[in-house]
């Protein structure tokens, strides 16, 4: 049995040598400026070995961390597997991150190198200088520079419990937390998916899985990648979701499995129905958050089930739950029942076990001797947060669910005030911290407002230093505030609406009343003092 993901991939390359591991479609290749086509397991293994040798010769080893800012390119996998062979942990870097976020990530993770797109090297170096860290960059096809310091665990062999990756959460209560994910986390995710069965059964050596989800998130990195490695399947990573060309990509790639975010079915349903809607090879979709009112309609139109699942970065497959067996209770936000390897509790605010159909916080753990099997190893440099999450021997998810009388679990909402836009979790406090620094802002609070396509959109409620005197001044102020945010945070975190208010709802201790804010924000969207800035929110390089 493999103890590292490099070992798992090496075994797959031996068994499935002539099978394709990655498929890069022409559209994705054109966007990235790389070659289209398939990369076989044996070819990928040769490239991984060459990279491993180059990193080893440059002094990289067990206990080092290296950042990967490579989007969804094949290089991400090749460098990840090569570094893993040496016991180097990778830190995926969201390409949408900007100065403040990069400075924090580099300082907190202590990466000594980033393998990155050439156009981002200057940003990364500037962030490292601000963080006061020894740091270097290299391109994916470059030679690794000499390691800045010796490997902390040099001389010890990497194994199942060695750190494989460090993934950052959205920072719902402050700064993002670094989730330490060992090799076991990824190995178990692949094993779980390979054996899930039911409507999610994977046929060894035959599956072709297409995903538009980013490799900086656990879904694509753990479930998609490791499921294909474990079953000798072919992964088809897209640069991102393109609604207009989605079905062409699905057909051209001969995909048998699709991974989705809840926003995707809603966007696809907007296209006119066509006889070609069922001209594909897809057997099932794996994801979460589909609009309950569209779930059944989508399946009837396109001819395959959308299997709703629940997991977190922290839980991995140690406590994944999926509706991969009938009845799936379509239209009810049901995500199935836990299997025998997962234990579940639902606690009310009073701390008692919730009754049938009663809402409460979901607590989970792995069944058996090790309740943390398959979970994160802990939060980097934050033992207190790790202990709090595992209070009482159960992992506290912060998600509100209920269990019906037949034992099926239904998702209700997130317990904490998190804005979820197109699958991205956005911490209000992080955005507020940046907005508060703008010279026009006296006080600010950030809340979610409903969006028919993205689920949530970000609204900034701003108490200005000097109230705008007319519409033109107000619109100019809102645009300036959003441009400020875009220069410091990922585009999706910037306000889609800026509402100018006289005061914020505060407690007696001057803290924001989140409940009142949540109710107030949607009422301001169409008001005279609110500016719609959604059109300003574009990825870097998007000009459409």
Residue pairs with C-beta under 8 A, 6 or more apart in sequence:
2 8
2 10
2 11
2 187
3 158
3 159
3 160
3 183
3 187
4 84
4 85
4 158
4 159
4 160
4 162
4 164
4 183
5 80
5 81
5 84
5 164
5 183
5 186
5 187
5 226
5 229
6 48
6 52
6 81
6 82
6 84
6 85
8 187
8 190
8 226
8 229
8 230
9 44
9 45
9 48
9 81
9 229
10 45
12 21
12 41
12 229
12 230
12 232
13 21
13 41
13 42
13 44
13 45
15 232
16 41
16 205
16 232
17 40
17 41
17 42
18 40
18 41
18 42
19 40
19 41
19 205
19 232
19 233
19 234
20 38
20 39
20 40
20 41
20 234
21 38
21 39
21 40
21 41
21 44
21 77
21 228
21 229
21 234
21 235
22 38
22 39
22 44
22 74
22 77
22 234
22 235
22 236
22 237
23 37
23 38
23 39
23 208
23 234
23 235
23 236
23 253
24 32
24 34
24 35
24 36
24 37
24 38
24 39
24 74
24 236
24 237
25 36
25 236
25 238
25 249
25 252
25 253
26 36
26 252
27 238
27 242
27 245
27 248
27 249
28 36
28 72
28 237
28 238
28 239
29 35
29 36
29 37
30 36
31 239
32 71
32 73
32 239
34 73
34 74
38 234
39 74
41 232
44 74
44 77
44 78
47 78
48 78
48 81
48 82
48 85
49 82
51 78
51 79
51 82
51 83
52 82
52 83
52 85
52 86
54 143
54 144
55 82
55 83
55 86
55 88
55 144
56 86
57 144
58 143
58 144
58 145
58 146
58 147
59 146
59 147
59 150
59 151
60 66
60 83
60 86
60 88
60 113
60 144
60 147
60 151
61 86
61 87
61 88
61 147
61 150
61 151
61 153
61 154
62 86
62 87
62 88
62 151
62 152
62 153
62 154
62 155
62 156
62 157
62 158
62 162
63 87
63 88
63 89
63 151
63 152
63 153
63 154
64 86
64 87
64 88
64 89
64 112
64 113
64 147
64 151
64 152
65 88
65 89
65 90
65 91
65 109
65 110
65 111
65 112
65 163
65 166
66 79
66 83
66 88
66 89
66 90
66 91
66 111
66 112
66 113
66 114
66 115
67 90
67 91
67 92
67 93
67 105
67 106
67 109
67 111
67 113
67 114
67 115
67 116
67 124
68 76
68 79
68 80
68 90
68 91
68 92
68 93
68 114
68 115
68 116
69 93
69 95
69 114
69 115
69 116
69 117
69 120
69 124
70 76
70 79
70 115
70 116
70 117
70 140
70 215
71 95
71 117
71 214
71 215
71 239
72 214
72 215
72 220
72 237
72 238
72 239
72 240
73 140
73 237
74 237
75 115
75 140
75 141
76 92
76 215
77 225
78 140
79 90
79 115
79 140
80 90
80 165
83 89
83 90
84 90
84 158
84 164
84 183
86 151
86 158
87 151
87 153
87 156
87 157
87 158
87 162
88 151
89 162
89 163
89 164
89 165
89 166
90 164
90 165
90 166
91 105
91 109
91 111
91 165
91 166
91 167
91 168
92 165
92 167
92 215
92 216
92 221
93 102
93 105
93 114
93 116
93 216
94 101
94 214
94 216
94 490
95 117
95 120
95 540
96 490
96 491
96 492
96 539
96 540
97 105
97 490
98 123
98 486
98 487
98 488
98 489
98 490
99 123
99 126
99 127
99 130
99 487
99 488
100 434
100 488
100 489
101 488
101 489
101 490
102 123
102 124
102 127
103 127
103 128
103 130
103 131
104 131
104 175
104 176
105 111
105 127
105 168
105 176
106 114
106 124
106 127
106 128
106 131
106 133
106 135
107 131
107 132
107 133
108 175
108 178
108 380
108 381
109 166
109 178
109 380
110 133
111 133
111 135
112 133
112 134
112 135
112 136
112 147
112 148
112 149
113 135
113 136
113 137
113 138
113 144
113 145
113 147
113 148
114 124
114 135
114 136
114 137
114 138
115 137
115 138
115 139
115 140
116 124
116 137
116 138
116 139
117 139
118 139
121 137
121 139
124 135
124 137
125 135
125 137
128 134
128 135
129 135
134 148
134 149
135 148
136 145
136 148
138 144
138 145
153 162
158 183
159 183
160 182
160 183
160 184
160 187
161 182
161 183
161 184
161 377
162 182
162 183
163 180
163 181
163 182
163 377
164 181
164 182
164 183
164 185
164 186
165 181
165 185
165 186
165 221
166 178
166 179
166 180
166 181
166 380
167 178
167 179
167 181
167 216
167 217
167 218
167 221
167 313
168 176
168 177
168 178
168 179
169 176
169 177
169 178
169 179
169 313
169 314
169 425
170 176
170 418
170 424
170 425
170 426
170 427
170 430
171 177
171 427
171 429
171 430
172 398
172 416
172 417
172 418
172 425
172 427
173 416
173 427
173 429
174 427
174 429
174 430
175 430
176 427
176 430
177 379
177 380
177 382
177 385
178 379
178 380
178 381
178 382
179 313
179 314
179 376
179 379
179 380
180 376
180 377
180 378
180 379
180 380
181 218
181 222
181 316
181 376
181 377
182 377
184 373
184 374
185 222
185 316
185 317
185 318
185 374
185 375
185 376
185 377
186 221
186 222
186 226
186 316
187 226
188 316
188 317
188 318
188 373
188 374
189 218
189 222
189 223
189 226
189 227
189 316
189 317
189 374
190 222
190 223
190 225
190 226
190 227
190 229
190 230
191 230
191 317
192 317
192 320
192 374
193 200
193 202
193 223
193 226
193 227
193 230
193 317
194 202
194 227
194 230
194 231
196 202
196 322
196 324
197 324
198 324
198 325
199 284
199 305
199 307
199 324
199 325
199 326
200 284
200 286
200 307
200 322
200 324
202 227
202 231
202 233
202 257
203 231
204 231
204 232
205 231
205 232
205 233
206 233
206 256
207 227
207 228
207 231
207 233
207 234
207 256
207 257
208 233
208 234
208 236
208 253
208 254
208 255
208 256
208 257
208 281
209 224
209 227
209 228
209 233
209 234
209 235
209 236
209 255
209 256
209 257
209 258
209 259
210 236
210 238
210 249
210 250
210 253
210 255
210 257
210 258
210 259
211 219
211 220
211 224
211 235
211 236
211 237
211 238
211 258
211 259
212 238
212 239
212 240
212 241
212 242
212 246
212 259
212 264
213 219
213 220
213 224
213 259
213 261
213 423
214 220
214 240
215 221
215 225
215 237
217 313
218 311
218 313
218 316
219 259
220 237
220 259
222 316
222 317
223 259
223 286
223 317
224 235
224 237
224 259
225 235
227 233
228 234
228 235
236 249
236 253
236 255
238 249
241 261
241 264
241 267
242 249
243 264
243 267
243 268
243 270
243 271
246 264
246 268
247 268
247 276
247 277
247 280
249 255
250 258
250 280
250 282
251 279
251 280
254 281
255 280
255 281
255 282
256 281
256 282
256 283
257 282
257 283
257 284
257 285
257 286
258 282
258 284
258 285
258 286
259 285
259 286
259 287
260 285
260 286
260 287
260 290
260 306
261 287
261 288
261 289
261 422
261 423
262 287
262 288
262 289
262 290
262 291
262 423
262 455
263 289
263 422
263 423
263 453
263 454
263 455
264 287
265 290
265 291
265 294
265 295
265 298
265 306
266 290
266 291
266 294
266 452
266 453
267 453
268 298
268 302
269 294
269 297
269 298
269 301
273 301
277 301
277 302
277 303
278 302
278 303
280 302
280 303
282 302
282 303
282 304
283 304
284 304
284 305
284 306
284 307
285 304
285 305
285 306
285 307
286 307
286 309
286 322
287 306
287 307
287 308
287 309
288 308
288 309
288 310
288 335
289 308
289 420
289 423
289 455
290 298
290 306
290 308
292 330
292 331
292 332
292 333
293 331
295 306
295 308
295 330
295 331
296 330
296 331
298 306
299 305
299 306
299 330
305 328
307 322
307 323
307 324
307 328
308 322
308 323
308 328
308 333
308 334
308 335
308 336
309 320
309 321
309 322
309 323
309 335
309 336
310 320
310 321
310 322
310 335
310 362
310 399
310 409
310 411
311 317
311 319
311 320
311 321
312 397
312 399
313 376
314 375
314 376
314 389
314 395
314 397
315 364
315 374
315 375
315 376
315 395
315 397
316 374
316 375
316 376
317 374
318 342
318 365
318 366
318 372
318 373
318 374
318 375
319 338
319 342
319 343
319 344
319 364
319 365
319 366
319 374
319 375
319 395
320 342
321 335
321 336
321 337
321 338
321 339
321 342
321 344
321 409
322 335
322 336
323 329
323 334
323 335
323 336
324 336
325 336
328 334
328 336
329 404
329 408
329 410
332 410
333 410
333 411
333 412
334 404
334 408
334 409
334 410
335 409
335 410
335 411
336 408
336 409
337 407
337 408
337 409
338 344
338 364
338 409
340 367
341 366
341 367
341 368
342 364
342 365
342 366
342 367
343 364
343 365
343 366
343 367
343 371
344 362
344 363
344 364
344 403
344 409
345 353
345 362
345 363
345 364
345 394
346 353
346 354
346 358
346 359
346 360
346 361
346 362
346 363
346 401
346 402
346 403
347 353
347 354
347 360
347 361
347 363
348 354
348 358
348 359
348 360
349 360
353 360
354 360
354 402
354 403
356 403
356 404
356 405
357 402
357 403
357 404
357 405
358 402
359 400
359 401
359 402
359 412
360 400
360 401
360 402
361 396
361 397
361 398
361 399
361 400
361 401
361 415
362 397
362 399
362 400
362 401
362 409
363 394
363 395
363 396
363 397
364 394
364 395
364 397
365 371
365 372
365 393
365 394
365 395
366 372
366 373
366 374
366 375
371 393
371 394
372 390
372 395
375 395
378 386
379 385
379 386
379 389
388 396
389 395
389 396
390 396
398 414
398 415
398 416
399 411
399 412
399 413
399 414
399 415
400 411
400 412
400 413
400 414
400 415
401 409
401 410
401 411
401 412
402 409
402 410
402 412
403 409
403 410
404 410
414 420
417 428
417 447
417 448
417 514
417 518
418 425
418 426
418 427
418 428
419 425
419 426
419 427
419 428
419 446
419 447
419 448
419 456
419 457
419 458
420 426
420 448
420 455
420 456
421 451
421 454
421 455
421 456
421 457
421 458
421 492
422 453
422 454
422 455
422 492
424 490
424 492
424 493
426 456
426 458
426 492
426 493
428 445
428 446
428 447
429 446
430 489
430 493
431 446
431 458
431 460
431 485
431 489
431 493
431 494
431 495
432 444
432 445
432 446
434 484
434 485
434 488
434 489
435 441
435 444
435 446
435 460
435 462
435 481
435 484
435 485
435 495
436 443
436 444
437 484
438 480
438 481
438 484
439 465
440 462
440 464
440 465
440 466
440 477
440 480
440 481
441 462
441 463
441 464
441 465
441 481
442 462
442 463
442 464
442 465
443 462
443 463
443 503
443 504
444 460
444 461
444 462
444 463
444 504
445 460
445 461
445 504
445 505
445 512
445 517
446 458
446 459
446 460
446 461
446 495
447 459
447 461
447 514
447 517
447 518
447 520
447 521
448 456
448 457
448 458
448 459
448 518
448 521
449 456
449 457
449 458
449 459
449 496
449 497
449 521
449 522
449 525
450 456
450 457
450 522
451 457
451 496
457 496
457 497
457 534
458 492
458 493
458 494
458 495
458 496
458 497
459 495
459 496
459 497
459 498
459 499
459 521
459 524
459 525
459 530
460 481
460 495
460 497
460 498
460 499
461 499
461 501
461 504
461 517
461 520
461 521
461 524
462 481
462 498
462 499
462 500
462 501
463 500
463 501
463 502
463 503
463 504
464 477
464 500
467 500
468 474
468 477
468 500
474 500
474 529
474 531
475 531
477 498
477 500
478 495
478 498
478 500
478 531
478 533
479 531
479 533
479 536
481 495
481 498
482 494
482 495
482 498
482 533
482 536
482 537
483 536
485 493
485 494
485 495
486 494
486 536
486 537
491 537
491 538
491 539
491 540
492 537
494 533
494 536
494 537
495 533
496 532
496 533
496 534
496 537
497 524
497 525
497 530
497 531
497 532
497 533
497 534
498 530
498 531
498 533
499 521
499 524
499 525
499 527
499 529
499 530
499 531
500 529
500 530
501 524
501 529
504 512
504 517
505 512
505 513
505 516
505 517
505 520
506 512
506 513
507 513
524 530
525 532
